[in-house]
Amino acid sequence: MDSTEIEQPIIVKTSAVNCDGGGGAAGHPNVYLNMGSEGHVVCPYCSRSFVLAEGSIGGTGH
């Protein structure tokens, strides 16, 4: 991705998400992230942004 491009946030239906960088072998270790009451979280490895979908109850999906 060009450094001037801004990646769109990933809209999710649960407040607990996992991220592996999406690049297969070029990705990063799988991490689990919790949005808490914020409704959004940013991956500390790849800076992907996850946003809770409007109207979602924020459950963990477990």
N, CA, C, O and CB atoms as a CASP TS submission, in Angstrom:
PFRMAT TS
TARGET T0000
AUTHOR 0000-0000-0000
METHOD Language model
MODEL 1
PARENT N/A
ATOM      1  N   MET     1       0.845  -1.171   0.000  1.00  0.00           N
ATOM      2  CA  MET     1       0.000   0.000   0.000  1.00  0.00           C
ATOM      3  C   MET     1       0.890   1.232   0.000  1.00  0.00           C
ATOM      4  O   MET     1       1.886   1.280   0.722  1.00  0.00           O
ATOM      5  CB  MET     1      -0.961  -0.001   1.214  1.00  0.00           C
ATOM      6  N   ASP     2       0.545   2.210  -0.788  1.00  0.00           N
ATOM      7  CA  ASP     2       1.247   3.482  -0.855  1.00  0.00           C
ATOM      8  C   ASP     2       1.099   4.192   0.491  1.00  0.00           C
ATOM      9  O   ASP     2       0.025   4.153   1.092  1.00  0.00           O
ATOM     10  CB  ASP     2       0.700   4.367  -2.022  1.00  0.00           C
ATOM     11  N   SER     3       2.160   4.835   0.970  1.00  0.00           N
ATOM     12  CA  SER     3       2.116   5.476   2.279  1.00  0.00           C
ATOM     13  C   SER     3       1.122   6.628   2.336  1.00  0.00           C
ATOM     14  O   SER     3       0.755   7.061   3.428  1.00  0.00           O
ATOM     15  CB  SER     3       3.487   5.974   2.650  1.00  0.00           C
ATOM     16  N   THR     4       0.678   7.137   1.192  1.00  0.00           N
ATOM     17  CA  THR     4      -0.301   8.213   1.187  1.00  0.00           C
ATOM     18  C   THR     4      -1.737   7.689   1.228  1.00  0.00           C
ATOM     19  O   THR     4      -2.674   8.458   1.445  1.00  0.00           O
ATOM     20  CB  THR     4      -0.105   9.080  -0.039  1.00  0.00           C
ATOM     21  N   GLU     5      -1.912   6.368   1.018  1.00  0.00           N
ATOM     22  CA  GLU     5      -3.243   5.772   1.088  1.00  0.00           C
ATOM     23  C   GLU     5      -3.628   5.570   2.536  1.00  0.00           C
ATOM     24  O   GLU     5      -2.796   5.210   3.369  1.00  0.00           O
ATOM     25  CB  GLU     5      -3.296   4.436   0.321  1.00  0.00           C
ATOM     26  N   ILE     6      -4.892   5.804   2.830  1.00  0.00           N
ATOM     27  CA  ILE     6      -5.406   5.540   4.169  1.00  0.00           C
ATOM     28  C   ILE     6      -6.362   4.365   4.055  1.00  0.00           C
ATOM     29  O   ILE     6      -7.346   4.422   3.317  1.00  0.00           O
ATOM     30  CB  ILE     6      -6.116   6.805   4.787  1.00  0.00           C
ATOM     31  N   GLU     7      -6.067   3.294   4.793  1.00  0.00           N
ATOM     32  CA  GLU     7      -6.907   2.109   4.751  1.00  0.00           C
ATOM     33  C   GLU     7      -8.216   2.379   5.470  1.00  0.00           C
ATOM     34  O   GLU     7      -8.227   2.946   6.563  1.00  0.00           O
ATOM     35  CB  GLU     7      -6.187   0.905   5.375  1.00  0.00           C
ATOM     36  N   GLN     8      -9.311   1.978   4.860  1.00  0.00           N
ATOM     37  CA  GLN     8     -10.623   2.152   5.459  1.00  0.00           C
ATOM     38  C   GLN     8     -10.755   1.241   6.674  1.00  0.00           C
ATOM     39  O   GLN     8     -10.196   0.144   6.687  1.00  0.00           O
ATOM     40  CB  GLN     8     -11.737   1.861   4.433  1.00  0.00           C
ATOM     41  N   PRO     9     -11.487   1.682   7.692  1.00  0.00           N
ATOM     42  CA  PRO     9     -11.693   0.820   8.859  1.00  0.00           C
ATOM     43  C   PRO     9     -12.486  -0.424   8.472  1.00  0.00           C
ATOM     44  O   PRO     9     -13.283  -0.403   7.534  1.00  0.00           O
ATOM     45  CB  PRO     9     -12.421   1.589   9.980  1.00  0.00           C
ATOM     46  N   ILE    10     -12.260  -1.486   9.197  1.00  0.00           N
ATOM     47  CA  ILE    10     -12.978  -2.739   8.984  1.00  0.00           C
ATOM     48  C   ILE    10     -14.175  -2.726   9.932  1.00  0.00           C
ATOM     49  O   ILE    10     -14.012  -2.630  11.148  1.00  0.00           O
ATOM     50  CB  ILE    10     -12.047  -4.003   9.231  1.00  0.00           C
ATOM     51  N   ILE    11     -15.366  -2.823   9.372  1.00  0.00           N
ATOM     52  CA  ILE    11     -16.596  -2.806  10.168  1.00  0.00           C
ATOM     53  C   ILE    11     -16.884  -4.229  10.641  1.00  0.00           C
ATOM     54  O   ILE    11     -16.935  -5.160   9.837  1.00  0.00           O
ATOM     55  CB  ILE    11     -17.803  -2.233   9.341  1.00  0.00           C
ATOM     56  N   VAL    12     -17.071  -4.392  11.952  1.00  0.00           N
ATOM     57  CA  VAL    12     -17.311  -5.708  12.538  1.00  0.00           C
ATOM     58  C   VAL    12     -18.578  -5.680  13.388  1.00  0.00           C
ATOM     59  O   VAL    12     -19.066  -4.609  13.748  1.00  0.00           O
ATOM     60  CB  VAL    12     -16.101  -6.156  13.387  1.00  0.00           C
ATOM     61  N   LYS    13     -19.109  -6.860  13.706  1.00  0.00           N
ATOM     62  CA  LYS    13     -20.355  -6.956  14.467  1.00  0.00           C
ATOM     63  C   LYS    13     -20.136  -7.344  15.926  1.00  0.00           C
ATOM     64  O   LYS    13     -21.095  -7.392  16.696  1.00  0.00           O
ATOM     65  CB  LYS    13     -21.271  -7.956  13.816  1.00  0.00           C
ATOM     66  N   THR    14     -18.904  -7.620  16.316  1.00  0.00           N
ATOM     67  CA  THR    14     -18.611  -7.966  17.704  1.00  0.00           C
ATOM     68  C   THR    14     -17.487  -7.084  18.222  1.00  0.00           C
ATOM     69  O   THR    14     -16.669  -6.594  17.443  1.00  0.00           O
ATOM     70  CB  THR    14     -18.235  -9.459  17.836  1.00  0.00           C
ATOM     71  N   SER    15     -17.443  -6.879  19.539  1.00  0.00           N
ATOM     72  CA  SER    15     -16.436  -6.001  20.116  1.00  0.00           C
ATOM     73  C   SER    15     -15.089  -6.689  20.324  1.00  0.00           C
ATOM     74  O   SER    15     -14.109  -6.032  20.676  1.00  0.00           O
ATOM     75  CB  SER    15     -16.931  -5.459  21.424  1.00  0.00           C
ATOM     76  N   ALA    16     -15.029  -7.995  20.114  1.00  0.00           N
ATOM     77  CA  ALA    16     -13.772  -8.732  20.185  1.00  0.00           C
ATOM     78  C   ALA    16     -13.405  -9.167  18.773  1.00  0.00           C
ATOM     79  O   ALA    16     -14.197  -9.828  18.102  1.00  0.00           O
ATOM     80  CB  ALA    16     -13.882  -9.965  21.150  1.00  0.00           C
ATOM     81  N   VAL    17     -12.214  -8.802  18.320  1.00  0.00           N
ATOM     82  CA  VAL    17     -11.782  -9.134  16.964  1.00  0.00           C
ATOM     83  C   VAL    17     -10.384  -9.723  17.017  1.00  0.00           C
ATOM     84  O   VAL    17      -9.671  -9.575  18.010  1.00  0.00           O
ATOM     85  CB  VAL    17     -11.816  -7.886  16.044  1.00  0.00           C
ATOM     86  N   ASN    18      -9.998 -10.392  15.940  1.00  0.00           N
ATOM     87  CA  ASN    18      -8.621 -10.854  15.828  1.00  0.00           C
ATOM     88  C   ASN    18      -8.018 -10.298  14.542  1.00  0.00           C
ATOM     89  O   ASN    18      -8.724 -10.076  13.558  1.00  0.00           O
ATOM     90  CB  ASN    18      -8.546 -12.409  15.852  1.00  0.00           C
ATOM     91  N   CYS    19      -6.705 -10.077  14.562  1.00  0.00           N
ATOM     92  CA  CYS    19      -6.018  -9.521  13.400  1.00  0.00           C
ATOM     93  C   CYS    19      -4.700 -10.276  13.216  1.00  0.00           C
ATOM     94  O   CYS    19      -3.974 -10.529  14.178  1.00  0.00           O
ATOM     95  CB  CYS    19      -5.769  -7.978  13.569  1.00  0.00           C
ATOM     96  N   ASP    20      -4.407 -10.629  11.962  1.00  0.00           N
ATOM     97  CA  ASP    20      -3.138 -11.284  11.641  1.00  0.00           C
ATOM     98  C   ASP    20      -2.382 -10.513  10.565  1.00  0.00           C
ATOM     99  O   ASP    20      -1.435 -11.025   9.968  1.00  0.00           O
ATOM    100  CB  ASP    20      -3.382 -12.726  11.182  1.00  0.00           C
ATOM    101  N   GLY    21      -2.806  -9.289  10.330  1.00  0.00           N
ATOM    102  CA  GLY    21      -2.159  -8.460   9.321  1.00  0.00           C
ATOM    103  C   GLY    21      -2.664  -8.711   7.925  1.00  0.00           C
ATOM    104  O   GLY    21      -2.421  -7.903   7.029  1.00  0.00           O
ATOM    105  N   GLY    22      -3.370  -9.823   7.714  1.00  0.00           N
ATOM    106  CA  GLY    22      -3.964 -10.108   6.423  1.00  0.00           C
ATOM    107  C   GLY    22      -2.985 -10.411   5.314  1.00  0.00           C
ATOM    108  O   GLY    22      -3.391 -10.501   4.155  1.00  0.00           O
ATOM    109  N   GLY    23      -1.716 -10.571   5.620  1.00  0.00           N
ATOM    110  CA  GLY    23      -0.747 -10.768   4.560  1.00  0.00           C
ATOM    111  C   GLY    23      -0.166 -12.157   4.489  1.00  0.00           C
ATOM    112  O   GLY    23       0.915 -12.340   3.929  1.00  0.00           O
ATOM    113  N   GLY    24      -0.853 -13.154   5.045  1.00  0.00           N
ATOM    114  CA  GLY    24      -0.306 -14.507   5.039  1.00  0.00           C
ATOM    115  C   GLY    24       1.041 -14.532   5.722  1.00  0.00           C
ATOM    116  O   GLY    24       1.157 -14.118   6.875  1.00  0.00           O
ATOM    117  N   ALA    25       2.066 -15.013   5.031  1.00  0.00           N
ATOM    118  CA  ALA    25       3.408 -15.078   5.613  1.00  0.00           C
ATOM    119  C   ALA    25       3.983 -13.685   5.871  1.00  0.00           C
ATOM    120  O   ALA    25       4.881 -13.525   6.697  1.00  0.00           O
ATOM    121  CB  ALA    25       4.341 -15.861   4.692  1.00  0.00           C
ATOM    122  N   ALA    26       3.470 -12.688   5.169  1.00  0.00           N
ATOM    123  CA  ALA    26       3.955 -11.318   5.354  1.00  0.00           C
ATOM    124  C   ALA    26       3.175 -10.584   6.446  1.00  0.00           C
ATOM    125  O   ALA    26       3.446  -9.414   6.718  1.00  0.00           O
ATOM    126  CB  ALA    26       3.858 -10.544   4.038  1.00  0.00           C
ATOM    127  N   GLY    27       2.213 -11.259   7.071  1.00  0.00           N
ATOM    128  CA  GLY    27       1.391 -10.646   8.112  1.00  0.00           C
ATOM    129  C   GLY    27       2.145 -10.561   9.429  1.00  0.00           C
ATOM    130  O   GLY    27       3.364 -10.388   9.448  1.00  0.00           O
ATOM    131  N   HIS    28       1.421 -10.681  10.516  1.00  0.00           N
ATOM    132  CA  HIS    28       2.023 -10.642  11.848  1.00  0.00           C
ATOM    133  C   HIS    28       1.343 -11.696  12.705  1.00  0.00           C
ATOM    134  O   HIS    28       0.359 -12.293  12.268  1.00  0.00           O
ATOM    135  CB  HIS    28       1.896  -9.222  12.496  1.00  0.00           C
ATOM    136  N   PRO    29       1.840 -11.941  13.917  1.00  0.00           N
ATOM    137  CA  PRO    29       1.188 -12.934  14.783  1.00  0.00           C
ATOM    138  C   PRO    29      -0.284 -12.575  14.994  1.00  0.00           C
ATOM    139  O   PRO    29      -0.642 -11.399  15.061  1.00  0.00           O
ATOM    140  CB  PRO    29       1.918 -13.028  16.148  1.00  0.00           C
ATOM    141  N   ASN    30      -1.125 -13.591  15.098  1.00  0.00           N
ATOM    142  CA  ASN    30      -2.544 -13.382  15.339  1.00  0.00           C
ATOM    143  C   ASN    30      -2.733 -12.791  16.732  1.00  0.00           C
ATOM    144  O   ASN    30      -2.272 -13.364  17.720  1.00  0.00           O
ATOM    145  CB  ASN    30      -3.334 -14.708  15.188  1.00  0.00           C
ATOM    146  N   VAL    31      -3.408 -11.652  16.813  1.00  0.00           N
ATOM    147  CA  VAL    31      -3.686 -11.015  18.096  1.00  0.00           C
ATOM    148  C   VAL    31      -5.188 -10.816  18.239  1.00  0.00           C
ATOM    149  O   VAL    31      -5.894 -10.587  17.257  1.00  0.00           O
ATOM    150  CB  VAL    31      -2.937  -9.662  18.222  1.00  0.00           C
ATOM    151  N   TYR    32      -5.657 -10.906  19.454  1.00  0.00           N
ATOM    152  CA  TYR    32      -7.059 -10.680  19.765  1.00  0.00           C
ATOM    153  C   TYR    32      -7.177  -9.316  20.424  1.00  0.00           C
ATOM    154  O   TYR    32      -6.427  -8.989  21.345  1.00  0.00           O
ATOM    155  CB  TYR    32      -7.633 -11.807  20.683  1.00  0.00           C
ATOM    156  N   LEU    33      -8.128  -8.526  19.941  1.00  0.00           N
ATOM    157  CA  LEU    33      -8.298  -7.154  20.407  1.00  0.00           C
ATOM    158  C   LEU    33      -9.719  -6.962  20.901  1.00  0.00           C
ATOM    159  O   LEU    33     -10.662  -7.496  20.316  1.00  0.00           O
ATOM    160  CB  LEU    33      -7.969  -6.141  19.289  1.00  0.00           C
ATOM    161  N   ASN    34      -9.877  -6.199  21.981  1.00  0.00           N
ATOM    162  CA  ASN    34     -11.186  -5.927  22.542  1.00  0.00           C
ATOM    163  C   ASN    34     -11.455  -4.436  22.473  1.00  0.00           C
ATOM    164  O   ASN    34     -10.624  -3.635  22.901  1.00  0.00           O
ATOM    165  CB  ASN    34     -11.286  -6.437  23.991  1.00  0.00           C
ATOM    166  N   MET    35     -12.598  -4.058  21.942  1.00  0.00           N
ATOM    167  CA  MET    35     -12.943  -2.646  21.787  1.00  0.00           C
ATOM    168  C   MET    35     -13.391  -1.989  23.080  1.00  0.00           C
ATOM    169  O   MET    35     -13.374  -0.763  23.187  1.00  0.00           O
ATOM    170  CB  MET    35     -14.018  -2.500  20.763  1.00  0.00           C
ATOM    171  N   GLY    36     -13.787  -2.774  24.051  1.00  0.00           N
ATOM    172  CA  GLY    36     -14.310  -2.191  25.276  1.00  0.00           C
ATOM    173  C   GLY    36     -15.515  -1.316  24.963  1.00  0.00           C
ATOM    174  O   GLY    36     -16.322  -1.659  24.099  1.00  0.00           O
ATOM    175  N   SER    37     -15.645  -0.202  25.650  1.00  0.00           N
ATOM    176  CA  SER    37     -16.784   0.692  25.443  1.00  0.00           C
ATOM    177  C   SER    37     -16.526   1.716  24.347  1.00  0.00           C
ATOM    178  O   SER    37     -17.405   2.514  24.021  1.00  0.00           O
ATOM    179  CB  SER    37     -17.122   1.404  26.732  1.00  0.00           C
ATOM    180  N   GLU    38     -15.331   1.697  23.780  1.00  0.00           N
ATOM    181  CA  GLU    38     -14.952   2.695  22.774  1.00  0.00           C
ATOM    182  C   GLU    38     -15.648   2.505  21.422  1.00  0.00           C
ATOM    183  O   GLU    38     -15.927   3.481  20.727  1.00  0.00           O
ATOM    184  CB  GLU    38     -13.463   2.657  22.571  1.00  0.00           C
ATOM    185  N   GLY    39     -15.931   1.241  21.047  1.00  0.00           N
ATOM    186  CA  GLY    39     -16.555   0.985  19.756  1.00  0.00           C
ATOM    187  C   GLY    39     -15.561   0.952  18.608  1.00  0.00           C
ATOM    188  O   GLY    39     -15.958   0.844  17.448  1.00  0.00           O
ATOM    189  N   HIS    40     -14.273   1.045  18.918  1.00  0.00           N
ATOM    190  CA  HIS    40     -13.240   0.919  17.890  1.00  0.00           C
ATOM    191  C   HIS    40     -11.923   0.520  18.558  1.00  0.00           C
ATOM    192  O   HIS    40     -11.714   0.741  19.751  1.00  0.00           O
ATOM    193  CB  HIS    40     -13.078   2.254  17.088  1.00  0.00           C
ATOM    194  N   VAL    41     -11.045  -0.074  17.750  1.00  0.00           N
ATOM    195  CA  VAL    41      -9.729  -0.467  18.241  1.00  0.00           C
ATOM    196  C   VAL    41      -8.769  -0.472  17.056  1.00  0.00           C
ATOM    197  O   VAL    41      -9.177  -0.705  15.918  1.00  0.00           O
ATOM    198  CB  VAL    41      -9.774  -1.872  18.943  1.00  0.00           C
ATOM    199  N   VAL    42      -7.493  -0.215  17.327  1.00  0.00           N
ATOM    200  CA  VAL    42      -6.456  -0.202  16.295  1.00  0.00           C
ATOM    201  C   VAL    42      -5.436  -1.282  16.635  1.00  0.00           C
ATOM    202  O   VAL    42      -4.972  -1.372  17.771  1.00  0.00           O
ATOM    203  CB  VAL    42      -5.770   1.208  16.187  1.00  0.00           C
ATOM    204  N   CYS    43      -5.093  -2.097  15.651  1.00  0.00           N
ATOM    205  CA  CYS    43      -4.106  -3.160  15.854  1.00  0.00           C
ATOM    206  C   CYS    43      -2.734  -2.539  16.135  1.00  0.00           C
ATOM    207  O   CYS    43      -2.281  -1.678  15.381  1.00  0.00           O
ATOM    208  CB  CYS    43      -4.039  -4.100  14.611  1.00  0.00           C
ATOM    209  N   PRO    44      -2.074  -2.967  17.209  1.00  0.00           N
ATOM    210  CA  PRO    44      -0.765  -2.407  17.531  1.00  0.00           C
ATOM    211  C   PRO    44       0.348  -2.847  16.574  1.00  0.00           C
ATOM    212  O   PRO    44       1.407  -2.220  16.529  1.00  0.00           O
ATOM    213  CB  PRO    44      -0.393  -2.790  18.929  1.00  0.00           C
ATOM    214  N   TYR    45       0.116  -3.914  15.814  1.00  0.00           N
ATOM    215  CA  TYR    45       1.119  -4.393  14.857  1.00  0.00           C
ATOM    216  C   TYR    45       1.037  -3.675  13.516  1.00  0.00           C
ATOM    217  O   TYR    45       2.040  -3.170  13.012  1.00  0.00           O
ATOM    218  CB  TYR    45       0.959  -5.883  14.641  1.00  0.00           C
ATOM    219  N   CYS    46      -0.172  -3.632  12.936  1.00  0.00           N
ATOM    220  CA  CYS    46      -0.306  -3.149  11.558  1.00  0.00           C
ATOM    221  C   CYS    46      -1.150  -1.885  11.421  1.00  0.00           C
ATOM    222  O   CYS    46      -1.317  -1.370  10.316  1.00  0.00           O
ATOM    223  CB  CYS    46      -0.902  -4.226  10.711  1.00  0.00           C
ATOM    224  N   SER    47      -1.675  -1.391  12.514  1.00  0.00           N
ATOM    225  CA  SER    47      -2.477  -0.164  12.547  1.00  0.00           C
ATOM    226  C   SER    47      -3.816  -0.275  11.821  1.00  0.00           C
ATOM    227  O   SER    47      -4.433   0.743  11.506  1.00  0.00           O
ATOM    228  CB  SER    47      -1.691   0.958  11.949  1.00  0.00           C
ATOM    229  N   ARG    48      -4.271  -1.499  11.552  1.00  0.00           N
ATOM    230  CA  ARG    48      -5.612  -1.655  10.998  1.00  0.00           C
ATOM    231  C   ARG    48      -6.611  -1.171  12.034  1.00  0.00           C
ATOM    232  O   ARG    48      -6.444  -1.397  13.233  1.00  0.00           O
ATOM    233  CB  ARG    48      -5.896  -3.137  10.591  1.00  0.00           C
ATOM    234  N   SER    49      -7.644  -0.508  11.558  1.00  0.00           N
ATOM    235  CA  SER    49      -8.673   0.030  12.438  1.00  0.00           C
ATOM    236  C   SER    49      -9.925  -0.826  12.316  1.00  0.00           C
ATOM    237  O   SER    49     -10.375  -1.124  11.209  1.00  0.00           O
ATOM    238  CB  SER    49      -8.982   1.513  12.098  1.00  0.00           C
ATOM    239  N   PHE    50     -10.485  -1.220  13.451  1.00  0.00           N
ATOM    240  CA  PHE    50     -11.721  -1.991  13.488  1.00  0.00           C
ATOM    241  C   PHE    50     -12.779  -1.141  14.184  1.00  0.00           C
ATOM    242  O   PHE    50     -12.527  -0.561  15.240  1.00  0.00           O
ATOM    243  CB  PHE    50     -11.520  -3.365  14.221  1.00  0.00           C
ATOM    244  N   VAL    51     -13.973  -1.072  13.578  1.00  0.00           N
ATOM    245  CA  VAL    51     -15.067  -0.266  14.109  1.00  0.00           C
ATOM    246  C   VAL    51     -16.298  -1.148  14.270  1.00  0.00           C
ATOM    247  O   VAL    51     -16.648  -1.919  13.377  1.00  0.00           O
ATOM    248  CB  VAL    51     -15.372   0.946  13.182  1.00  0.00           C
ATOM    249  N   LEU    52     -16.946  -1.021  15.420  1.00  0.00           N
ATOM    250  CA  LEU    52     -18.160  -1.787  15.687  1.00  0.00           C
ATOM    251  C   LEU    52     -19.297  -1.235  14.841  1.00  0.00           C
ATOM    252  O   LEU    52     -19.546  -0.030  14.838  1.00  0.00           O
ATOM    253  CB  LEU    52     -18.527  -1.745  17.193  1.00  0.00           C
ATOM    254  N   ALA    53     -19.988  -2.116  14.122  1.00  0.00           N
ATOM    255  CA  ALA    53     -21.088  -1.711  13.243  1.00  0.00           C
ATOM    256  C   ALA    53     -22.203  -1.056  14.046  1.00  0.00           C
ATOM    257  O   ALA    53     -22.496  -1.453  15.173  1.00  0.00           O
ATOM    258  CB  ALA    53     -21.636  -2.921  12.467  1.00  0.00           C
ATOM    259  N   GLU    54     -22.807  -0.058  13.451  1.00  0.00           N
ATOM    260  CA  GLU    54     -23.921   0.625  14.086  1.00  0.00           C
ATOM    261  C   GLU    54     -25.038  -0.358  14.350  1.00  0.00           C
ATOM    262  O   GLU    54     -25.405  -1.135  13.468  1.00  0.00           O
ATOM    263  CB  GLU    54     -24.419   1.787  13.221  1.00  0.00           C
ATOM    264  N   GLY    55     -25.581  -0.335  15.549  1.00  0.00           N
ATOM    265  CA  GLY    55     -26.663  -1.227  15.905  1.00  0.00           C
ATOM    266  C   GLY    55     -26.205  -2.557  16.475  1.00  0.00           C
ATOM    267  O   GLY    55     -27.031  -3.339  16.944  1.00  0.00           O
ATOM    268  N   SER    56     -24.900  -2.832  16.446  1.00  0.00           N
ATOM    269  CA  SER    56     -24.386  -4.076  17.027  1.00  0.00           C
ATOM    270  C   SER    56     -24.444  -3.975  18.538  1.00  0.00           C
ATOM    271  O   SER    56     -24.295  -2.893  19.104  1.00  0.00           O
ATOM    272  CB  SER    56     -22.934  -4.366  16.553  1.00  0.00           C
ATOM    273  N   ILE    57     -24.662  -5.105  19.185  1.00  0.00           N
ATOM    274  CA  ILE    57     -24.755  -5.089  20.639  1.00  0.00           C
ATOM    275  C   ILE    57     -23.382  -5.150  21.292  1.00  0.00           C
ATOM    276  O   ILE    57     -23.259  -4.922  22.496  1.00  0.00           O
ATOM    277  CB  ILE    57     -25.607  -6.245  21.122  1.00  0.00           C
ATOM    278  N   GLY    58     -22.362  -5.452  20.521  1.00  0.00           N
ATOM    279  CA  GLY    58     -21.010  -5.458  21.061  1.00  0.00           C
ATOM    280  C   GLY    58     -20.613  -6.737  21.773  1.00  0.00           C
ATOM    281  O   GLY    58     -19.607  -6.761  22.481  1.00  0.00           O
ATOM    282  N   GLY    59     -21.389  -7.804  21.597  1.00  0.00           N
ATOM    283  CA  GLY    59     -21.035  -9.061  22.217  1.00  0.00           C
ATOM    284  C   GLY    59     -19.754  -9.621  21.615  1.00  0.00           C
ATOM    285  O   GLY    59     -19.318  -9.193  20.547  1.00  0.00           O
ATOM    286  N   THR    60     -19.161 -10.574  22.305  1.00  0.00           N
ATOM    287  CA  THR    60     -17.901 -11.138  21.858  1.00  0.00           C
ATOM    288  C   THR    60     -18.082 -12.191  20.769  1.00  0.00           C
ATOM    289  O   THR    60     -17.118 -12.571  20.103  1.00  0.00           O
ATOM    290  CB  THR    60     -17.170 -11.737  23.026  1.00  0.00           C
ATOM    291  N   GLY    61     -19.291 -12.654  20.589  1.00  0.00           N
ATOM    292  CA  GLY    61     -19.531 -13.668  19.567  1.00  0.00           C
ATOM    293  C   GLY    61     -19.207 -15.076  20.032  1.00  0.00           C
ATOM    294  O   GLY    61     -19.212 -16.008  19.228  1.00  0.00           O
ATOM    295  N   HIS    62     -18.925 -15.245  21.316  1.00  0.00           N
ATOM    296  CA  HIS    62     -18.615 -16.559  21.871  1.00  0.00           C
ATOM    297  C   HIS    62     -19.833 -17.158  22.504  1.00  0.00           C
ATOM    298  O   HIS    62     -19.772 -18.270  23.030  1.00  0.00           O
ATOM    299  CB  HIS    62     -17.490 -16.472  22.885  1.00  0.00           C
TER
END
